[in-house]
Amino acid sequence: QVQLVESGGGLVQAGESLRLSCVASGSIIIINAMGWYRQAPGNEREMVAIITSAGTTTYADSVKARFTISRDNAKNTVYLQMNPLKPEDTGVYYCAGNVRSSRSFARDYWGQGTQVTVSS
């Protein structure tokens, strides 16, 4: 089994920064793309940023030039540096990874989410 666990969320003021982390563990053979998604109350879940195993990145237009996604393949970890934060960035942030494990072909796994709240 594979688990993804996020950390680093919290309550901050507009203009401040946060760094989210997500660690994948379990019977991992290889991790392909990893990404961050978010969901605000009443809204659908949306893609924030994705990074491939080769390091190619994709960002939602709303976070370009403010957020940076990175990964440490040796640690099976993906990060999201968010700066500066805006109130509209508020939501639950989910980590996702496309993982091939010893028990299954490559499939998507999701973390439990971490709350980010930005006050104005």
N, C-alpha and C positions, 0 to 999 in steps of 0.2 A: 504494500500500500504506500501511497505517496501523500504527504501532508505539506501544505503551504501555510505558513504562519506570518502574519503581518505584525508590525509594531511601528511606533513613532507618531501615531496620531495624537491629537489634542486640541485644545482651545487656544487660539492666538488672535491677535489683532491684525487688522488689514495692514499690509506692508511688511509683516514679519515673515519668517520662514519656518519650514518644517522639513524634516527628512524622514521619509518612510522607508522601511526595510521589509523584505520578505524572504524568508529562508525556506527552501524546499528540503524535505528529508524523506527517508524511506528507501525502498529498494530501487533506487534510480540508476538507470543505465546512461541516459543522456537527456538533457533538457534542451529543447529547441527554442522557440520564441517564448519570451516572458513579457508580461505587460501589467499595466495598471488600468483599472476601470473605476468609475465612481457612479454613485447613485444618490441624487438629492431627493428629499421627500416629494412625492407626487410625480417624480420624473422617472423615465426609463434609465437603465444602466447604460453608460456611455464610455467609449474608449477614451483614455487619457493619453497613454503613451505605450509603445511597444518596442521591444528590442530583440533582434534576432540573435542566434548563437554567434554570428559573425560580428555583431555589434552595430548593425544597421538599425537606425531608429526612425520611428514615425510618431508624430504628435498630433493631437487635436488642435485645430486652429486656435481655440480659446486659451491654450496654455503655451503655445510656441513662444520662445524667447523668455519664458518665465520658469518653466519646469525642465528638469534634465533627468532622463532615465539612464541608468548605468547598471552593470552587472559584474559580479565576481564569480566566474565559472568555477573556480577552485572551491568556493564556499557555497555554491548553489544558491546564491543570493542576488536579488535584484533590488535596486534602490530607486527612489524618486525624490529628487531635491526640488522643493517647491519654494520659489522666491521671485517676486513678492506675491504674497497671497492676497486674494480678493474675497469679499463676502460670498460671491457667486461660486467660489471653489468649495464651499461647504457641502459635505456629504459623507457617505460611507465609501471608503476607498478599498477596493478589492484587488488582490494580486491574483494573477492567473499565469499558468505555465503549461506548455505543451510538453509532456514528459513521456518518455519510454521507460517503463520499469521492467523488472524481471518477471512481472506477472501479467503484463499486458502490452499490446502495441501502443504507439504514441497516442495519447489522448489528453484532453484538457482537464486540468485540476484548478480548483479555486480555493482561496483562503476564506477565512470567516469574516474578514472585513475589519477596518479600523476607522473610527470616527474622526473626521477633521471638521472643526468648526471655526470659522473666521468671522470675528465681530467687526463691525464698522466703527 
